[in-house]
Amino acid sequence: MQPVKPRQSFLLVFVFAAVCVMSAIALVYTKHDSRKLFVELEALSHERDELNIEWGQLQIEQSTWATHARIERVAAEDLSLSRPETSDIYVIERP
């Protein structure tokens, strides 16, 4: 085996040092990117939870507005509708 010349040795150390620095920079960049994405994920999870709460409230509100008693009260009071008498109801059957 031939001895390594000082110039080649310096070049080899420089290449390894450059690779090591580039690797460290890549590690820092990926860690920063990972943390940034995690913060975004947490914000989106919070927004999802808030939207789920609002959706539940809207479903409760819809069921309140759609109750039969309310619809009947609105029909009678606001629209002045009333139930027809039995004699006014006609049943039409298909042949």
C-alpha positions as CSV (number, residue, x, y, z in Angstrom):
1,M,0.0,0.0,0.0
2,Q,1.3,3.4,-0.9
3,P,1.5,6.2,1.7
4,V,-1.0,9.0,1.3
5,K,0.6,12.3,0.3
6,P,-0.1,15.3,2.5
7,R,-2.0,17.1,-0.3
8,Q,-4.3,14.1,-0.9
9,S,-4.8,13.7,2.9
10,F,-5.8,17.4,3.2
11,L,-8.2,17.1,0.2
12,L,-9.7,13.9,1.7
13,V,-10.3,15.6,5.1
14,F,-11.8,18.7,3.3
15,V,-14.2,16.5,1.3
16,F,-15.3,14.6,4.5
17,A,-15.7,17.9,6.4
18,A,-17.8,19.4,3.5
19,V,-20.0,16.3,3.4
20,C,-20.4,16.4,7.2
21,V,-21.4,20.1,7.1
22,M,-23.9,19.5,4.2
23,S,-25.3,16.6,6.2
24,A,-25.7,18.8,9.3
25,I,-27.4,21.6,7.3
26,A,-29.8,19.1,5.7
27,L,-30.6,17.7,9.1
28,V,-31.4,21.2,10.5
29,Y,-33.5,22.0,7.5
30,T,-35.5,18.8,7.7
31,K,-36.0,19.2,11.5
32,H,-37.2,22.8,10.9
33,D,-39.5,21.7,8.1
34,S,-40.9,18.9,10.3
35,R,-41.6,21.3,13.2
36,K,-43.3,23.8,10.8
37,L,-45.5,21.0,9.4
38,F,-46.3,19.8,12.9
39,V,-47.5,23.3,13.9
40,E,-49.6,23.4,10.8
41,L,-51.1,20.0,11.6
42,E,-52.0,21.2,15.1
43,A,-53.7,24.3,13.8
44,L,-55.7,22.3,11.3
45,S,-56.6,19.8,14.0
46,H,-57.9,22.6,16.1
47,E,-59.8,24.1,13.2
48,R,-61.3,20.6,12.5
49,D,-62.4,20.3,16.2
50,E,-64.0,23.8,16.0
51,L,-65.9,22.9,12.8
52,N,-67.1,19.6,14.3
53,I,-68.5,21.5,17.3
54,E,-70.2,24.0,15.0
55,W,-71.6,21.2,12.9
56,G,-73.1,19.6,16.0
57,Q,-74.6,22.9,17.0
58,L,-76.1,23.4,13.5
59,Q,-77.6,19.9,13.6
60,I,-79.2,20.6,16.9
61,E,-80.6,23.9,15.6
62,Q,-81.9,22.2,12.5
63,S,-83.7,19.5,14.5
64,T,-85.2,22.3,16.7
65,W,-86.5,24.2,13.7
66,A,-87.8,21.1,12.0
67,T,-89.9,19.7,14.9
68,H,-93.5,18.9,14.0
69,A,-94.9,21.0,16.7
70,R,-93.0,24.1,15.5
71,I,-94.0,23.5,11.9
72,E,-97.6,23.1,12.9
73,R,-97.5,26.3,15.0
74,V,-95.9,28.3,12.2
75,A,-98.5,27.0,9.7
76,A,-101.3,28.0,12.0
77,E,-100.0,31.3,13.3
78,D,-97.9,32.8,10.5
79,L,-99.6,31.3,7.5
80,S,-103.2,31.1,8.9
81,L,-103.5,27.5,7.9
82,S,-105.8,25.0,9.6
83,R,-106.5,21.4,9.5
84,P,-109.2,20.5,7.1
85,E,-112.4,19.0,8.4
86,T,-113.0,15.3,7.8
87,S,-115.7,16.0,5.3
88,D,-113.3,18.1,3.3
89,I,-110.8,15.3,2.8
90,Y,-111.0,13.2,-0.4
91,V,-109.1,10.0,-1.0
92,I,-108.2,9.4,-4.6
93,E,-107.2,5.8,-5.3
94,R,-105.3,4.6,-8.4
95,P,-107.1,2.1,-10.6
